[in-house]
Protein backbone atom coordinates (compact mmCIF):
# COMPACT_ATOMS: atom_id res chain seq x y z
CA UNK A 1 0.00 0.00 0.00
CA UNK A 2 1.07 3.61 -0.60
CA UNK A 3 2.08 5.18 2.73
CA UNK A 4 2.30 8.89 3.64
CA UNK A 5 6.08 8.57 3.27
CA UNK A 6 5.71 7.19 -0.27
CA UNK A 7 3.36 10.02 -1.18
CA UNK A 8 5.72 12.65 0.23
CA UNK A 9 8.38 11.32 -2.15
CA UNK A 10 6.00 11.86 -5.09
CA UNK A 11 5.88 15.59 -4.30
CA UNK A 12 9.62 16.00 -3.72
CA UNK A 13 11.71 18.23 -5.99
CA UNK A 14 15.13 16.72 -5.44
CA UNK A 15 16.58 14.70 -8.34
CA UNK A 16 16.23 11.41 -6.45
CA UNK A 17 12.48 11.97 -5.94
CA UNK A 18 11.41 13.43 -9.29
CA UNK A 19 8.96 11.25 -11.30
CA UNK A 20 8.61 8.64 -8.55
CA UNK A 21 5.77 6.89 -6.71
CA UNK A 22 2.87 7.52 -9.08
CA UNK A 23 0.61 4.89 -7.50
CA UNK A 24 -2.45 6.29 -5.72
CA UNK A 25 -3.21 3.20 -3.62
CA UNK A 26 -0.88 0.32 -4.45
CA UNK A 27 2.91 0.54 -4.60
CA UNK A 28 2.92 -2.58 -6.80
CA UNK A 29 2.77 -0.58 -10.06
CA UNK A 30 5.77 1.60 -9.19
CA UNK A 31 7.80 -1.50 -8.30
CA UNK A 32 6.78 -3.12 -11.60
CA UNK A 33 7.69 -0.10 -13.74
CA UNK A 34 10.80 1.00 -11.84
CA UNK A 35 9.40 4.26 -10.47
CA UNK A 36 9.40 3.30 -6.78
CA UNK A 37 11.57 5.32 -4.40
CA UNK A 38 11.79 5.16 -0.61
CA UNK A 39 12.09 8.35 1.44
CA UNK A 40 15.78 8.61 2.31
CA UNK A 41 16.75 9.69 5.84
CA UNK A 42 19.79 11.61 4.56
CA UNK A 43 17.66 13.45 1.95
CA UNK A 44 14.57 14.97 3.59
CA UNK A 45 11.84 15.69 1.04
CA UNK A 46 11.63 19.30 -0.14
CA UNK A 47 8.19 19.89 -1.60
CA UNK A 48 7.59 21.84 -4.78
CA UNK A 49 8.62 21.79 -8.42
CA UNK A 50 12.04 22.10 -9.98
CA UNK A 51 10.66 24.74 -12.38
CA UNK A 52 8.30 27.00 -10.38
CA UNK A 53 5.32 28.19 -12.41
CA UNK A 54 4.99 31.56 -10.72
CA UNK A 55 1.20 31.35 -10.55
CA UNK A 56 -1.49 29.94 -8.26
CA UNK A 57 -4.03 29.89 -11.10
CA UNK A 58 -5.10 26.25 -11.69
CA UNK A 59 -5.84 27.01 -15.36
CA UNK A 60 -2.30 28.19 -16.12
CA UNK A 61 -0.85 25.72 -13.60
CA UNK A 62 -2.10 22.86 -15.78
CA UNK A 63 -1.34 24.41 -19.17
CA UNK A 64 2.12 25.92 -18.64
CA UNK A 65 3.88 22.53 -18.07
CA UNK A 66 2.23 21.13 -21.22
CA UNK A 67 3.37 24.13 -23.28
CA UNK A 68 6.89 23.81 -21.84
CA UNK A 69 6.93 20.11 -22.70
CA UNK A 70 5.92 21.01 -26.28
CA UNK A 71 8.79 23.51 -26.43
CA UNK A 72 6.52 26.57 -26.41
CA UNK A 73 7.81 29.37 -24.20
CA UNK A 74 5.03 30.78 -22.07
CA UNK A 75 5.29 32.93 -18.99
CA UNK A 76 2.95 32.95 -16.03
CA UNK A 77 0.55 35.91 -16.03
CA UNK A 78 1.61 39.01 -14.14
CA UNK A 79 -0.20 39.29 -10.81
CA UNK A 80 -2.91 41.95 -10.67
CA UNK A 81 -3.85 44.18 -7.76
CA UNK A 82 -7.45 43.27 -6.81
CA UNK A 83 -7.63 41.13 -3.68
CA UNK A 84 -10.31 39.47 -1.57
CA UNK A 85 -9.95 37.93 1.86
CA UNK A 86 -8.52 34.44 2.20
CA UNK A 87 -11.59 33.48 4.24
CA UNK A 88 -13.84 34.27 1.29
CA UNK A 89 -11.70 32.12 -0.99
CA UNK A 90 -12.01 29.20 1.46
CA UNK A 91 -15.79 29.62 1.78
CA UNK A 92 -16.16 29.81 -2.00
CA UNK A 93 -14.00 26.71 -2.40
CA UNK A 94 -16.26 24.80 0.01
CA UNK A 95 -19.33 25.87 -1.98
CA UNK A 96 -17.68 24.60 -5.16
CA UNK A 97 -16.88 21.34 -3.39
CA UNK A 98 -20.61 20.84 -2.66
CA UNK A 99 -21.28 21.16 -6.40
CA UNK A 100 -18.84 18.31 -7.06
CA UNK A 101 -20.50 16.25 -4.31
CA UNK A 102 -23.80 16.76 -6.13
CA UNK A 103 -22.15 15.57 -9.34
CA UNK A 104 -20.96 12.38 -7.61
CA UNK A 105 -24.43 11.74 -6.20
CA UNK A 106 -25.86 12.08 -9.71
CA UNK A 107 -23.66 9.21 -10.86
CA UNK A 108 -26.22 6.93 -9.20
CA UNK A 109 -29.45 8.10 -10.83
CA UNK A 110 -28.87 11.36 -12.72
CA UNK A 111 -29.19 11.68 -16.48
CA UNK A 112 -26.25 12.50 -18.72
CA UNK A 113 -27.47 16.07 -19.29
CA UNK A 114 -27.96 16.60 -15.52
CA UNK A 115 -24.41 15.48 -14.83
CA UNK A 116 -23.06 17.58 -17.69
CA UNK A 117 -24.58 20.88 -16.53
CA UNK A 118 -23.55 20.29 -12.89
CA UNK A 119 -20.00 19.39 -13.99
CA UNK A 120 -19.81 22.53 -16.16
CA UNK A 121 -20.95 24.73 -13.25
CA UNK A 122 -18.28 23.15 -11.02
CA UNK A 123 -15.44 23.36 -13.53
CA UNK A 124 -16.33 26.95 -14.52
CA UNK A 125 -16.25 27.91 -10.85
CA UNK A 126 -12.89 26.20 -10.34
CA UNK A 127 -11.33 27.90 -13.37
CA UNK A 128 -12.95 31.19 -12.33
CA UNK A 129 -11.41 30.94 -8.87
CA UNK A 130 -8.07 30.34 -10.58
CA UNK A 131 -8.38 33.57 -12.56
CA UNK A 132 -9.41 35.38 -9.38
CA UNK A 133 -6.11 34.18 -7.86
CA UNK A 134 -4.42 36.25 -10.62
CA UNK A 135 -5.98 39.24 -8.80
CA UNK A 136 -7.23 40.93 -11.96
CA UNK A 137 -10.64 42.62 -12.07
CA UNK A 138 -11.60 40.93 -15.34
CA UNK A 139 -11.11 37.57 -13.61
CA UNK A 140 -13.85 38.42 -11.11
CA UNK A 141 -16.13 39.63 -13.92
CA UNK A 142 -15.49 36.57 -16.10
CA UNK A 143 -16.14 34.26 -13.16
CA UNK A 144 -19.49 35.92 -12.40
CA UNK A 145 -20.51 35.97 -16.09
CA UNK A 146 -19.69 32.28 -16.70
CA UNK A 147 -21.44 31.17 -13.51
CA UNK A 148 -24.51 33.32 -14.28
CA UNK A 149 -24.86 31.87 -17.78
CA UNK A 150 -24.49 28.27 -16.59
CA UNK A 151 -26.83 28.65 -13.61
CA UNK A 152 -29.40 30.41 -15.85
CA UNK A 153 -29.11 27.50 -18.31
CA UNK A 154 -29.68 25.07 -15.47
CA UNK A 155 -32.89 26.79 -14.31
CA UNK A 156 -34.11 27.27 -17.90
CA UNK A 157 -33.37 23.89 -19.48
CA UNK A 158 -32.14 21.33 -16.94
CA UNK A 159 -33.95 22.04 -13.67
CA UNK A 160 -34.12 18.93 -11.43
CA UNK A 161 -36.17 20.46 -8.57
CA UNK A 162 -33.48 19.52 -6.06
CA UNK A 163 -33.92 22.08 -3.28
CA UNK A 164 -30.55 21.50 -1.57
CA UNK A 165 -28.65 21.79 -4.87
CA UNK A 166 -30.53 24.95 -5.83
CA UNK A 167 -29.78 26.54 -2.46
CA UNK A 168 -26.09 25.75 -3.06
CA UNK A 169 -26.32 27.40 -6.50
CA UNK A 170 -27.91 30.49 -4.97
CA UNK A 171 -25.16 30.69 -2.33
CA UNK A 172 -22.50 30.21 -5.04
CA UNK A 173 -23.94 33.05 -7.11
CA UNK A 174 -24.11 35.31 -4.03
CA UNK A 175 -20.50 34.44 -3.27
CA UNK A 176 -19.45 35.31 -6.85
CA UNK A 177 -21.23 38.66 -6.65
CA UNK A 178 -19.77 39.48 -3.21
CA UNK A 179 -16.25 38.64 -4.47
CA UNK A 180 -16.65 41.09 -7.35
CA UNK A 181 -18.11 43.84 -5.16
CA UNK A 182 -15.58 43.47 -2.32
CA UNK A 183 -12.39 43.10 -4.37
CA UNK A 184 -9.98 45.69 -2.95
CA UNK A 185 -7.44 47.43 -5.16
CA UNK A 186 -4.08 47.04 -3.46
CA UNK A 187 -1.36 49.59 -4.31
CA UNK A 188 1.54 48.02 -6.19
CA UNK A 189 4.22 49.30 -3.76
CA UNK A 190 2.32 47.76 -0.81
CA UNK A 191 2.14 44.41 -2.58
CA UNK A 192 5.81 44.50 -3.48
CA UNK A 193 6.82 45.19 0.12
CA UNK A 194 4.66 42.27 1.33
CA UNK A 195 6.30 39.95 -1.21
CA UNK A 196 9.75 41.13 -0.12
CA UNK A 197 8.91 40.42 3.51
CA UNK A 198 7.71 36.94 2.51
CA UNK A 199 10.98 36.27 0.68
CA UNK A 200 13.02 37.37 3.68
CA UNK A 201 11.04 35.03 5.95
Secondary structure, 3 states (H helix, E strand, C coil): CCCHHHHHHHCECCCCCCCCCCCCCCCHHHHHHCCCCCCCCCCCCCECCCCCCCCCCHHHHHHHHHHHHCCCCCCCCCCCCEECCHHHHHHHHHHHHHHHHHHHHHHHHCCHHHHHHHHHHHHHHHHHHHHHCCCCHHHHHHHHHHHHHHHHHHHHHHCCCCHHHHHHHHHHHHHHHHHHHHCEECCHHHHHHHHHHHHHC
